[in-house]
Amino acid sequence: MLAAPITLLANAACGDAAYAVAPIDDEVILDDLTTEILRKEIDLERYYLQYRVAGTKEPKYRRARYFAFQVSSAMTSLASNITNVALCASHTKVPDTISVRGSRQGLEAGLVGIALDGGSSAVELCSNSYTALKNIRNGTSPGAAVKNVVARIKKIDSMIAQREVLISRHPDLQATSLYQAEGRVLKSFRDWCLSEFADVYADVKSTQASFNVYYILDIIADCSYMASQILAIKSLTRPELGNASANTGMVGDTFGIISAPASGKSYNMMYRYWRKRLSATLKEDLNSAEKETKAAMEELNNELLSKDISILEAAGSVQNRVSVYLLWSARYDKYIEQGLVDQRHQNKVALQGVISGPAISGTYLAQDILASVALNRLRDRPKAANNLYMAGGIASTVGSASSLALTNYLLIDQLRYQKKMRAKGLMPEQLLAARLKTLDELDERLLAAEK
């Protein structure tokens, strides 16, 4: 493919002697090998982007299912709190006459709400576990992804080493420095892909884990709430259990307060952990790949500018590959810029959860603290104790109402946001689809140049 052009152009540019010993066959092999390495790197990116799609896919019906559970829980809890507040408010002068039956019904409604809330987290935790097992069975688990990427990297490294051997055989070629510069670009793109895979791998692992942290803490909190509620029901006929109910409730409140912040914190901690661990496993420095890629591209561009046109025409399809490098990196930069829009939105939603979650749980903590004070310090003052019970009930009513309102608001806000982003083509799945389409386009360019 390159024999005649290389010989003729070399003679015109530098005389017959310069290319008298030029290994034309090796240059053809070098050009084909370089293109094949680039295609392997493109395929590596295609693989881990497809893995990202699979790894971040939301279980079917999760949003509707979780919403239904949460709304039902908030509504029954709100009904329970309103009932208890109404009973306290209507018996401020004679609290001893509060109906035991009415109190029990209010507490039982609250018990149903707690069961629904804990049940929603239990269902999603089981769903995550099932999804993880299914991914292991289908070979799409994080561990399988690492093995796949390692195998691909070994193949690419072997081809890069073979390419370097071919270049080292003929150090006197005028295009040698160009070949070497392109080799550094190939190496940097390889490192770039590996670095991004580390981000994808750490994100998938950390997202799954952080969700599970939230669900587990929520289940623990609701188990404590259920125990507290059952003790509260029993305390209607056995007053000595009132303290145990309040204290158990405060344990649940503590877990409820920390669940959202702990989930967010666990994501950040686990992300750093898994990325660092992968780096150690691969024995690779994954922190400077993008910077090195830009430097390598600049060096290659300088080499192209410094070479005579005859040398460039004789250097195989290097110019076509350069156009691929440039398009690849430009589209990646655009993807990062577009992805920041969704990232900012997700950070905003996470912040709302970190603030609202503890605030709502705090209202229940206030109720339990006031109940404990009433039981321990106002035992002989039923009217004052009743007023504290009512104040605590009002606090938890505000919490239940806020939870119900916030659950509906977040769903509506998310649906509105997704509609707007989808219209602009900026949803994460749309951006990933665009990147996969770009990779197909790059492959087509390389294949077209070989024909």
C-alpha positions in Angstrom: 0.0 0.0 0.0 2.8 2.4 0.9 5.8 1.1 -1.1 5.7 3.3 -4.2 4.6 6.5 -2.5 7.3 6.2 0.2 10.1 5.5 -2.2 9.2 8.2 -4.7 8.6 10.9 -2.0 11.7 10.0 -0.2 13.8 10.3 -3.3 12.3 13.7 -4.1 12.8 15.1 -0.6 16.1 13.7 0.5 17.7 11.8 -2.3 17.9 8.1 -3.0 20.4 7.4 -0.2 18.0 8.4 2.6 15.6 5.6 1.8 17.9 3.2 0.1 17.6 1.0 3.2 14.1 2.0 4.2 12.2 -1.1 5.4 9.0 -0.5 3.5 7.4 -3.7 4.7 8.1 -2.8 8.3 6.5 0.7 7.7 3.4 -0.9 6.3 3.2 -3.3 9.3 3.8 -0.3 11.6 1.0 1.7 10.0 -1.4 -1.2 10.2 -0.4 -2.0 13.8 -0.8 1.6 14.9 -4.3 1.7 13.4 -5.2 -1.6 15.1 -3.9 -0.3 18.5 -6.1 2.8 18.1 -9.1 0.6 17.2 -8.4 -1.5 20.3 -8.4 1.6 22.5 -11.7 2.8 20.9 -13.2 -0.7 21.6 -11.9 -0.5 25.2 -13.8 2.8 25.7 -16.9 1.3 24.0 -16.8 -1.7 26.4 -16.6 0.3 29.7 -19.3 2.8 28.5 -21.6 -0.2 27.9 -20.6 -1.5 31.3 -21.5 1.9 32.8 -25.0 1.7 31.1 -25.5 -1.7 32.6 -24.0 -0.9 36.0 -26.1 2.3 36.6 -29.3 1.0 35.2 -32.2 1.5 37.7 -34.2 -1.6 38.6 -37.5 -1.8 36.8 -40.4 0.0 38.6 -38.1 1.2 41.4 -39.2 4.9 41.2 -42.9 4.2 41.1 -42.6 1.4 43.7 -40.5 3.5 46.2 -42.8 6.5 45.7 -45.9 4.5 46.4 -44.4 3.1 49.6 -43.1 6.5 50.8 -46.3 8.4 50.2 -48.4 5.6 51.8 -46.1 5.7 54.8 -46.2 9.5 55.2 -50.0 9.6 54.9 -50.6 6.9 57.6 -47.9 8.5 59.8 -49.6 11.9 59.3 -53.0 10.4 60.2 -51.5 8.8 63.3 -49.9 12.1 64.5 -53.0 14.1 63.8 -55.1 11.6 65.8 -52.8 11.8 68.8 -52.6 15.6 68.7 -56.4 15.9 68.5 -56.8 13.6 71.5 -54.3 15.6 73.5 -55.8 18.9 72.4 -59.4 17.9 73.3 -58.4 16.8 76.8 -56.1 19.5 78.0 -58.1 20.0 81.2 -58.8 16.3 81.9 -56.0 14.3 80.2 -56.9 11.2 82.3 -60.1 10.8 80.3 -58.3 10.3 76.9 -59.7 7.3 75.2 -57.3 4.3 75.3 -59.0 2.9 72.3 -58.5 6.2 70.3 -54.9 6.3 71.4 -54.3 2.7 70.3 -55.9 3.3 66.9 -53.6 6.3 66.4 -50.5 4.4 67.4 -51.5 1.4 65.3 -51.8 3.7 62.2 -48.3 4.9 63.0 -47.1 1.4 63.2 -48.5 0.7 59.7 -46.7 3.8 58.4 -43.4 2.7 59.9 -43.8 -0.8 58.4 -44.4 0.7 55.0 -41.3 3.0 55.3 -39.1 0.1 56.4 -40.6 -2.2 53.9 -39.8 0.2 51.0 -36.1 0.1 52.0 -36.1 -3.6 52.5 -37.6 -4.2 49.1 -35.0 -1.9 47.4 -32.2 -3.5 49.4 -33.3 -7.0 48.2 -33.7 -5.5 44.6 -30.1 -4.3 44.7 -28.9 -7.7 46.0 -30.8 -9.5 43.2 -29.4 -7.1 40.6 -25.9 -7.7 41.9 -26.3 -11.5 41.7 -27.8 -11.2 38.2 -24.8 -9.1 37.1 -22.4 -11.7 38.4 -24.3 -14.5 36.6 -24.4 -12.4 33.3 -20.7 -11.4 33.6 -21.5 -7.8 34.0 -20.4 -7.3 37.6 -17.6 -4.9 38.6 -15.2 -7.7 39.1 -15.9 -9.1 35.6 -15.4 -5.7 34.2 -12.0 -5.3 35.8 -10.9 -8.7 34.4 -12.2 -7.7 30.9 -10.4 -4.4 31.0 -7.1 -5.9 32.3 -7.2 -8.5 29.4 -7.8 -5.7 26.9 -5.0 -3.5 28.4 -2.5 -6.4 28.2 -3.3 -6.9 24.5 -2.9 -3.2 23.8 0.4 -3.1 25.8 1.7 -6.1 23.8 0.9 -4.3 20.5 2.5 -1.1 21.7 5.6 -3.0 22.6 5.6 -4.6 19.2 5.3 -1.2 17.6 8.2 0.2 19.6 10.4 -2.7 18.4 9.5 -2.0 14.8 10.4 1.7 15.3 13.7 0.9 17.1 14.9 -1.2 14.2 15.1 1.8 11.9 16.2 4.9 13.9 17.4 6.7 10.7 14.0 7.1 9.1 12.9 10.7 8.7 9.5 9.9 10.1 10.9 8.2 13.2 10.3 11.1 15.5 6.7 11.3 14.2 6.2 7.6 14.8 7.5 8.1 18.3 5.3 11.1 19.0 2.3 9.1 17.9 3.3 6.3 20.1 3.2 8.6 23.1 -0.3 9.7 22.0 -1.4 6.0 21.8 0.1 5.4 25.3 -1.6 8.5 26.7 -5.0 7.5 25.2 -4.5 4.1 26.7 -3.9 5.6 30.1 -6.8 8.0 29.6 -9.2 5.1 28.9 -7.9 3.3 32.0 -8.3 6.4 34.1 -11.9 6.9 33.0 -12.7 3.2 33.5 -11.4 3.6 37.1 -13.9 6.5 37.5 -16.7 4.4 36.0 -15.8 1.4 38.2 -15.5 3.4 41.4 -18.8 5.2 40.6 -20.8 2.0 40.0 -19.4 0.4 43.1 -19.9 3.4 45.3 -23.4 4.3 44.1 -24.6 0.8 44.8 -22.9 0.8 48.2 -24.2 4.2 49.2 -27.8 3.3 48.4 -27.4 0.1 50.4 -26.0 2.1 53.4 -29.1 4.3 53.3 -31.5 1.4 53.0 -29.8 -0.5 55.9 -29.8 2.5 58.2 -33.4 3.2 57.3 -34.4 -0.3 58.1 -32.5 -0.2 61.5 -34.3 3.1 62.3 -37.7 1.7 61.4 -37.1 -1.5 63.4 -36.4 0.8 66.4 -39.5 2.8 65.6 -41.6 -0.3 65.4 -40.3 -1.5 68.7 -41.0 1.9 70.2 -44.5 2.0 68.7 -45.3 -1.5 70.0 -44.1 -0.5 73.5 -46.2 2.7 73.3 -49.3 0.6 72.5 -48.6 -1.6 75.5 -47.9 1.3 77.7 -51.5 2.3 77.4 -52.3 -0.4 79.9 -48.8 -0.8 81.3 -47.5 2.8 82.0 -44.1 1.5 83.1 -43.2 0.8 79.5 -43.5 4.4 78.5 -39.9 5.2 79.1 -38.7 2.2 77.2 -40.8 3.4 74.2 -39.4 6.9 74.3 -35.8 5.7 74.6 -36.2 3.1 71.8 -37.7 5.8 69.7 -34.7 8.1 70.2 -32.4 5.3 69.0 -34.4 5.1 65.8 -34.3 8.9 65.5 -30.6 8.8 65.7 -30.3 6.4 62.8 -33.0 8.4 60.9 -31.0 11.6 61.3 -27.7 10.1 60.1 -29.0 7.9 57.2 -29.0 10.5 54.4 -25.6 12.2 55.4 -24.0 8.8 56.0 -25.1 7.6 52.6 -23.6 10.7 50.9 -20.4 10.4 52.9 -20.1 6.7 52.2 -20.2 7.4 48.5 -17.3 9.8 48.6 -15.3 7.6 50.9 -15.9 4.4 48.9 -15.3 6.2 45.6 -11.8 7.2 46.7 -11.3 3.7 48.2 -12.3 1.7 45.1 -10.4 4.0 42.7 -7.3 3.8 44.8 -7.6 0.0 45.1 -8.0 -0.4 41.4 -5.0 1.8 40.8 -3.0 -0.5 43.2 -4.3 -3.6 41.5 -3.4 -2.4 38.0 -0.2 -0.8 39.3 -1.0 2.3 37.3 -0.9 6.0 38.1 -4.4 7.1 37.1 -4.2 10.7 38.2 -2.4 12.4 35.3 -3.7 10.7 32.2 -5.7 13.7 30.8 -2.8 16.1 31.3 -0.4 13.7 29.7 -2.8 13.2 26.7 -3.0 16.9 26.0 0.8 17.2 26.2 1.3 14.2 23.9 -1.2 15.6 21.4 0.6 19.0 21.4 3.9 17.2 20.8 2.4 15.2 17.9 0.9 18.4 16.4 4.4 20.1 16.6 5.9 17.1 14.8 3.4 17.3 12.0 4.0 21.0 11.6 7.8 20.5 11.4 7.7 17.7 8.8 7.9 18.2 5.1 4.7 17.3 3.3 6.5 14.5 1.4 7.4 12.8 4.7 3.8 13.1 5.9 2.5 11.6 2.8 4.9 8.8 3.1 4.1 8.1 6.8 1.0 6.0 6.1 -2.4 7.0 7.5 -1.0 9.1 10.4 -2.9 12.2 9.3 -6.2 10.3 9.3 -5.5 9.0 12.7 -4.6 12.5 14.0 -8.1 13.6 12.9 -9.5 10.7 14.9 -7.5 11.7 18.0 -8.7 15.3 17.7 -12.3 14.3 17.3 -12.1 11.8 20.1 -10.7 14.3 22.6 -12.9 17.1 21.5 -16.1 15.0 21.9 -14.9 13.9 25.3 -14.3 17.5 26.5 -17.8 18.3 25.2 -19.3 15.3 27.1 -17.6 16.4 30.3 -19.0 19.9 29.9 -22.5 18.7 29.2 -22.3 16.1 32.0 -21.6 18.8 34.5 -25.2 20.1 34.1 -26.6 16.8 35.4 -23.9 16.5 38.1 -24.8 19.9 39.5 -28.5 18.9 39.6 -27.7 15.6 41.3 -25.5 17.5 43.9 -28.4 19.8 44.5 -30.8 16.8 45.1 -28.3 15.1 47.4 -27.9 18.3 49.4 -31.7 18.6 49.8 -31.7 15.0 51.1 -28.8 15.7 53.5 -30.7 18.7 54.9 -34.3 17.5 54.8 -33.7 14.0 56.0 -32.1 14.9 59.4 -34.6 17.8 59.8 -37.6 15.5 59.4 -36.1 12.9 61.7 -35.3 15.7 64.1 -39.1 16.4 64.6 -39.5 12.8 65.8 -36.6 13.1 68.1 -38.2 16.2 69.6 -41.4 14.2 70.2 -39.5 11.4 71.9 -37.5 13.8 74.1 -40.6 15.6 75.1 -42.3 12.3 75.9 -39.3 11.3 78.0 -39.4 14.6 79.9 -43.1 14.2 80.5 -42.7 10.6 81.8 -39.8 11.3 84.1 -40.3 14.9 85.4 -44.0 15.5 85.1 -45.4 12.2 86.3 -47.4 13.9 89.0 -48.6 16.8 86.7 -50.8 15.2 84.1 -51.9 18.5 82.5 -48.3 19.6 81.9 -47.4 16.2 80.7 -50.3 16.2 78.3 -49.2 19.6 76.9 -45.7 18.1 76.3 -47.2 15.1 74.5 -49.3 17.5 72.4 -46.2 19.6 71.6 -44.3 16.5 70.6 -47.2 15.3 68.5 -47.3 18.7 66.7 -43.6 18.4 65.9 -44.0 14.9 64.5 -47.1 16.0 62.6 -45.0 18.8 60.9 -42.3 16.1 60.1 -44.9 13.7 58.6 -46.5 16.5 56.6 -43.1 17.7 55.4 -42.1 14.2 54.4 -45.3 13.8 52.4 -45.0 17.2 50.7 -41.3 16.7 50.0 -41.8 13.2 48.5 -44.3 14.6 46.0 -42.3 17.7 45.3 -39.1 15.7 44.6 -40.9 13.4 42.2 -42.6 16.2 40.3 -39.3 18.2 40.2 -37.4 15.2 38.9 -39.9 14.4 36.2 -39.9 18.1 35.1 -36.1 18.2 35.1 -35.8 15.0 33.1 -38.3 16.3 30.5 -36.3 19.4 30.0 -33.0 17.6 29.9 -34.3 14.9 27.5 -35.5 17.7 25.1 -32.0 19.1 25.1 -30.4 15.6 24.7 -28.5 16.0 28.0 -29.8 13.0 29.9 -26.9 10.8 31.1 -28.1 7.9 28.9 -28.4 10.2 25.9 -24.9 11.5 26.4 -23.5 8.0 26.7 -25.4 7.0 23.5 -23.8 10.0 21.8 -20.4 8.9 22.9 -21.0 5.4 21.7 -22.1 6.8 18.4 -18.9 8.9 18.2 -16.8 5.7 18.8 -18.6 4.1 15.9 -17.8 7.1 13.7 -14.2 6.9 14.7 -14.1 3.2 13.7 -15.7 4.0 10.4 -13.0 6.6 9.6 -10.3 4.2 10.4 -11.9 1.4 8.3 -12.5 3.8 5.4 -8.8 4.8 5.4 -7.7 1.2 5.1 -9.8 0.6 1.9 
